[in-house]
């Protein structure tokens, strides 16, 4: 399945907006939101795009921009 980049970025932005985190910000910066945001990103990406990114791997990215780069190269 080919993932549309703009749609992927919109989904990431929606998840981060709930936590008031900008796409370039480190979403792990706060203990509670960091953990919850990583989990929300994992579930949302898996459900919407059928791409499972292990939580351990997701925790290694510091921002949605870094995650986008991982997915699209």
C-alpha positions, 0 to 999 in steps of 0.5 A: 500500500502506498501512503500519501505523504500529505495524508500521513502528515495530516494524521500526525498533526491531528494526533499531536494537536491533541497534546498541543505539540508542534510537528517539529517539537520533541513529543517525548519532552513531557513524561505523560504526553510523551508516552501517550503520544507515542502510543497514540501515533503507533495505534493511529498509523497502524489503523489508518495506514496498515503500517505497524511501527513498534513502540520501541522504534517509535520512541527513538524518534524525537519528532513527527518530522523525524518519523515522516522522514523514516517512513518516506526516506 
